[in-house]
């Protein structure tokens, strides 16, 4: 990274409060490629192993349980 860009980022970061700086850190970490998980070729063995009915049940469970926002959590 260029020193000019680093200086600009640090300048902006220093103007934020501690909580905002933690959020920036989390965001930066989310941009980095994950070192864990499985490769696509490893996952390929699971293609077509889920029936249509099971897939629908799973999608319904995700929709009903994961699309809710708990405003008090933040």
N, CA, C and O of each residue as an XYZ file, in Angstrom:
296
protein
N       0.859     -1.163      0.000
C       0.000      0.000      0.000
C       0.904      1.225      0.000
O       1.944      1.250      0.659
N       0.491      2.231     -0.745
C       1.296      3.438     -0.810
C       1.263      4.168      0.525
O       0.272      4.115      1.253
N       2.359      4.849      0.833
C       2.425      5.577      2.100
C       1.427      6.731      2.111
O       0.909      7.099      3.165
N       1.162      7.293      0.948
C       0.179      8.380      0.857
C      -1.223      7.874      1.216
O      -1.951      8.524      1.966
N      -1.584      6.732      0.685
C      -2.890      6.138      0.983
C      -2.972      5.732      2.450
O      -3.987      5.965      3.105
N      -1.915      5.130      2.961
C      -1.892      4.745      4.373
C      -2.077      5.958      5.274
O      -2.832      5.903      6.244
N      -1.402      7.035      4.963
C      -1.508      8.251      5.767
C      -2.923      8.808      5.722
O      -3.444      9.262      6.741
N      -3.546      8.779      4.556
C      -4.913      9.280      4.423
C      -5.895      8.425      5.234
O      -6.783      8.949      5.906
N      -5.718      7.107      5.157
C      -6.581      6.194      5.925
C      -6.403      6.433      7.421
O      -7.385      6.541      8.154
N      -5.152      6.517      7.876
C      -4.893      6.745      9.298
C      -5.447      8.081      9.762
O      -5.955      8.187     10.878
N      -5.355      9.100      8.919
C      -5.892     10.415      9.256
C      -7.405     10.338      9.453
O      -7.935     10.869     10.429
N      -8.090      9.682      8.536
C      -9.542      9.534      8.653
C      -9.901      8.679      9.867
O     -10.838      8.993     10.601
N      -9.165      7.621     10.067
C      -9.433      6.711     11.176
C      -9.260      7.400     12.530
O     -10.016      7.140     13.466
N      -8.282      8.260     12.625
C      -8.021      8.939     13.904
C      -9.144      9.887     14.295
O      -9.258     10.256     15.464
N      -9.974     10.285     13.341
C     -11.074     11.193     13.657
C     -12.316     10.450     14.154
O     -13.302     11.078     14.540
N     -12.273      9.118     14.144
C     -13.412      8.316     14.583
C     -13.273      7.932     16.047
O     -12.165      7.849     16.577
N     -14.417      7.699     16.699
C     -14.368      7.222     18.081
C     -13.975      5.743     18.093
O     -13.900      5.097     17.048
N     -13.727      5.224     19.293
C     -13.222      3.855     19.431
C     -14.169      2.817     18.830
O     -13.728      1.871     18.177
N     -15.475      2.998     19.053
C     -16.445      2.039     18.510
C     -16.422      2.037     16.984
O     -16.449      0.975     16.362
N     -16.374      3.207     16.391
C     -16.324      3.301     14.925
C     -15.028      2.700     14.396
O     -15.021      2.065     13.340
N     -13.943      2.894     15.117
C     -12.674      2.300     14.702
C     -12.742      0.780     14.743
O     -12.191      0.112     13.868
N     -13.420      0.222     15.759
C     -13.601     -1.234     15.823
C     -14.427     -1.734     14.643
O     -14.152     -2.800     14.092
N     -15.442     -0.958     14.258
C     -16.272     -1.349     13.112
C     -15.461     -1.309     11.820
O     -15.626     -2.167     10.953
N     -14.593     -0.319     11.697
C     -13.713     -0.245     10.521
C     -12.793     -1.451     10.483
O     -12.581     -2.043      9.425
N     -12.249     -1.814     11.632
C     -11.371     -2.983     11.702
C     -12.112     -4.247     11.284
O     -11.580     -5.054     10.522
N     -13.332     -4.424     11.776
C     -14.134     -5.587     11.383
C     -14.385     -5.584      9.877
O     -14.321     -6.630      9.232
N     -14.673     -4.405      9.318
C     -14.919     -4.312      7.883
C     -13.669     -4.684      7.099
O     -13.745     -5.433      6.124
N     -12.530     -4.171      7.514
C     -11.275     -4.490      6.822
C     -11.027     -5.991      6.854
O     -10.659     -6.590      5.844
N     -11.231     -6.588      8.015
C     -11.026     -8.037      8.127
C     -11.994     -8.814      7.254
O     -11.649     -9.881      6.746
N     -13.211     -8.291      7.072
C     -14.192     -8.989      6.232
C     -13.809     -8.954      4.760
O     -14.279     -9.784      3.981
N     -12.963     -8.007      4.367
C     -12.541     -7.900      2.973
C     -11.449     -8.899      2.605
O     -11.247     -9.208      1.431
N     -10.756     -9.396      3.611
C      -9.669    -10.326      3.358
C     -10.226    -11.707      3.030
O     -11.233    -12.125      3.601
N      -9.574    -12.411      2.113
C     -10.039    -13.756      1.797
C      -9.945    -14.654      3.019
O      -8.999    -14.575      3.802
N     -10.934    -15.498      3.160
C     -10.989    -16.411      4.294
C      -9.927    -17.486      4.148
O      -9.697    -18.006      3.056
N      -9.289    -17.808      5.247
C      -8.280    -18.866      5.239
C      -8.882    -20.214      5.607
O      -8.214    -21.245      5.533
N     -10.150    -20.195      6.003
C     -10.780    -21.444      6.394
C     -11.817    -21.836      5.353
O     -12.068    -21.101      4.398
N     -12.398    -22.972      5.546
C     -13.434    -23.426      4.625
C     -12.929    -24.526      3.723
O     -11.849    -25.081      3.926
N     -13.739    -24.829      2.717
C     -13.406    -25.905      1.789
C     -13.297    -25.346      0.378
O     -13.925    -24.346      0.031
N     -12.503    -26.004     -0.403
C     -12.380    -25.604     -1.796
C     -13.620    -26.052     -2.567
O     -14.343    -26.951     -2.137
N     -13.848    -25.422     -3.694
C     -14.983    -25.783     -4.534
C     -14.920    -27.229     -4.989
O     -15.941    -27.911     -5.073
N     -13.718    -27.688     -5.281
C     -13.589    -29.079     -5.734
C     -13.952    -30.065     -4.618
O     -14.468    -31.150     -4.889
N     -13.684    -29.688     -3.375
C     -14.066    -30.537     -2.247
C     -15.577    -30.555     -2.080
O     -16.166    -31.598     -1.795
N     -16.201    -29.398     -2.258
C     -17.646    -29.298     -2.100
C     -18.417    -29.932     -3.249
O     -19.588    -30.277     -3.097
N     -17.772    -30.086     -4.386
C     -18.439    -30.620     -5.575
C     -19.045    -32.001     -5.329
O     -20.021    -32.378     -5.978
N     -18.477    -32.743     -4.406
C     -18.995    -34.093     -4.127
C     -20.415    -34.059     -3.570
O     -21.110    -35.074     -3.594
N     -20.856    -32.895     -3.065
C     -22.186    -32.788     -2.473
C     -23.259    -32.314     -3.462
O     -24.428    -32.191     -3.095
N     -22.871    -32.054     -4.690
C     -23.822    -31.600     -5.698
C     -24.920    -32.643     -5.869
O     -24.638    -33.835     -5.991
N     -26.160    -32.194     -5.877
C     -27.349    -33.032     -6.086
C     -27.604    -34.038     -4.968
O     -28.331    -35.009     -5.182
N     -27.038    -33.840     -3.803
C     -27.300    -34.774     -2.709
C     -28.498    -34.345     -1.874
O     -28.951    -35.101     -1.014
N     -29.014    -33.154     -2.113
C     -30.158    -32.634     -1.372
C     -31.392    -32.741     -2.261
O     -31.395    -32.257     -3.393
N     -32.418    -33.366     -1.753
C     -33.641    -33.496     -2.554
C     -34.320    -32.129     -2.671
O     -34.045    -31.219     -1.888
N     -35.196    -31.999     -3.644
C     -35.935    -30.743     -3.825
C     -36.754    -30.400     -2.583
O     -36.824    -29.240     -2.175
N     -37.371    -31.419     -1.988
C     -38.187    -31.188     -0.789
C     -37.319    -30.722      0.382
O     -37.693    -29.806      1.114
N     -36.169    -31.356      0.550
C     -35.262    -30.955      1.624
C     -34.722    -29.542      1.383
O     -34.586    -28.751      2.316
N     -34.419    -29.240      0.129
C     -33.918    -27.904     -0.203
C     -34.972    -26.852      0.093
O     -34.647    -25.794      0.631
N     -36.214    -27.115     -0.244
C     -37.290    -26.168      0.038
C     -37.463    -25.981      1.540
O     -37.641    -24.858      2.013
N     -37.410    -27.072      2.284
C     -37.548    -26.999      3.742
C     -36.414    -26.162      4.343
O     -36.640    -25.352      5.242
N     -35.218    -26.364      3.847
C     -34.072    -25.606      4.329
C     -34.202    -24.127      3.991
O     -33.939    -23.274      4.838
N     -34.604    -23.816      2.767
C     -34.780    -22.416      2.364
C     -35.874    -21.743      3.185
O     -35.728    -20.585      3.578
N     -36.966    -22.455      3.447
C     -38.042    -21.897      4.268
C     -37.561    -21.611      5.691
O     -37.911    -20.586      6.276
N     -36.760    -22.517      6.242
C     -36.233    -22.324      7.593
C     -35.313    -21.107      7.650
O     -35.355    -20.335      8.609
N     -34.491    -20.940      6.632
C     -33.597    -19.778      6.584
C     -34.405    -18.499      6.463
O     -34.134    -17.524      7.164
N     -35.395    -18.492      5.579
C     -36.218    -17.301      5.404
C     -36.958    -16.925      6.677
O     -37.038    -15.747      7.024
N     -37.494    -17.904      7.368
C     -38.282    -17.592      8.558
C     -37.402    -17.246      9.755
O     -37.833    -16.508     10.641
N     -36.199    -17.755      9.794
C     -35.352    -17.521     10.952
C     -34.246    -16.517     10.773
O     -33.756    -15.955     11.753
N     -33.840    -16.279      9.542
C     -32.667    -15.430      9.317
C     -33.001    -14.043      8.782
O     -32.122    -13.182      8.727
N     -34.214    -13.813      8.396
C     -34.544    -12.511      7.826
C     -35.187    -11.589      8.851
O     -35.856    -10.619      8.494
N     -34.982    -11.895     10.113
C     -35.521    -11.061     11.177
C     -34.394    -10.196     11.733
O     -33.260    -10.656     11.868
N     -34.706     -8.963     12.050
C     -33.719     -8.051     12.612
C     -34.064     -7.806     14.071
O     -35.186     -7.422     14.401
N     -33.092     -8.031     14.935
C     -33.260     -7.740     16.354
C     -32.593     -6.392     16.607
O     -31.376     -6.320     16.777
N     -33.386     -5.329     16.631
C     -32.852     -3.980     16.776
C     -32.184     -3.762     18.133
O     -31.347     -2.870     18.267
N     -32.532     -4.546     19.120
C     -31.920     -4.403     20.436
C     -30.546     -5.084     20.511
O     -29.786     -4.861     21.453
N     -30.243     -5.904     19.520
C     -28.972     -6.617     19.527
C     -27.810     -5.674     19.328
O     -26.732     -5.917     19.871
N     -27.984     -4.626     18.584
C     -26.910     -3.688     18.297
C     -26.823     -2.711     19.409
O     -25.978     -1.816     19.380
